[in-house]
Amino acid sequence: QVQLVESGGGLVQPGGSLRLSCAASGSLFSIYDMGWYRQAPGKQRELVARIFSGGSTKYADSVKGRFTISRDNAKKMADLQMNSLKPEDTAVYYCNAASVVVNGGPYWGQGTQVTVSS
């Protein structure tokens, strides 16, 4: 069982930056693939970025070059650094943990609101 808690959302002007953090509890954090998803009003939840247990990363085309996902296995944290934010980045951002190695999951956090507006 993994519990995820997001933090770091807020209101930012276009072109600004935010850093989202996801704190995990439970064991075996290092074997989970960690992801950040987002859901805007009236839209489906979409993958923003994922960092696999081995450290490789994957990004949605819309955020490549602007967002960076990272993880710290010792601290059981997965962060999303968001730069050059655009109004279309406005959404609720969710942290996700998934594994094909262990049973259970995927696990989701409660979400954190990111609003990009002048």
N, C-alpha and C positions, 0 to 999 in steps of 0.2 A: 504494500500500500504506500502510495506517495501522495503527499499533500503539497500543493503549490500556492504560493502567495505572491501576487504581483505588487509592485510599487513603482512610483516615479512618473505616473501620468500627470497631465495638467493641461493648462492653456499656454500656447506659445504662438508667437507671430510667424508668418511665413518666412522661411529662410533660417529659422531658429533651430535649436537642438534640444533634444530630451534624451535621457537615458532611463530605460525601463529595466527593472531588476525582478528576477523571479527567484524566490527562496524556496528550497525544497526540504521537506522532512521525510524521514524514512531511510531505509538502507539501500545500498546498491545504486546510488545516484549515478555513478560513473558509467554504468552500462546502459543508461537510458539515452535515447536520442531526444534532444530538447528542441522545442520549436516555439516560435511566436506566430500567432494567428491574429487576424483582426476582422471585425465585423462592423460595417457602417450601416446606418439605418436603411432598411429596405433592401439590403444586400446580403448575400450569403457570406458565411465565414470563409476567409481565404488564408492560405499560408503566406506568411511574410518572409520568414527565414527559419532555417533549421540547422542545428549543429549536431552531427552524429557523435556517437560514443567515441569514435576514433579521432574526432576533431575536424573532419571535413565539414564543409558548409554548403548550403544551398539557399539561393535568394529568389524571390519573385522578381520578374523583370522590372517591375515598377519601382523597386527600391534598390536595385543594384547600383553600387557606387555611392549610395547615400547612407545606407544602414549597415551596421556591422553587428553580428551576433558573436557572443563569446561565452565561455563557461569556465568555472573554477570548481573542479571536482572536490577539492579539499573543503571548500566553503559551501558546497552544494548550491551553487548559484549559476544562473544563466541570465545574461544581460543582453539588452538590445540597445545599441547606440544609434540614435536617429539624428542625422544631420540634414541640412537643406530641406527642412520640412515644408510640405505643400498642403494647401487646404484639403486636397483629396486624400491625405493621410489621416484625416479625422476619422476616428473609429474607436470602438472598445477593443483593446489589445489583450489577448489571452495567452498565457503560458501553457505549454503542453509537454507532457512526458510520455514517451512510448518506447516499447522494447519488443523485439521479436524473440528475445532470449528468455525472458521470464513471463509467467502468467500474470494476468491483470492489466488494467489500463485499456486505452490511453487515459491519462489523468489530465484534468484541466484546473486551472486557477479560476478565481472569481471574476477576473478581468479588471482592467484599469482604463479609464477614459483618457484619450488623447484628442485635444481639440486644437486645430491649427487655424487661427483666424486673426485678422488685424482689428 
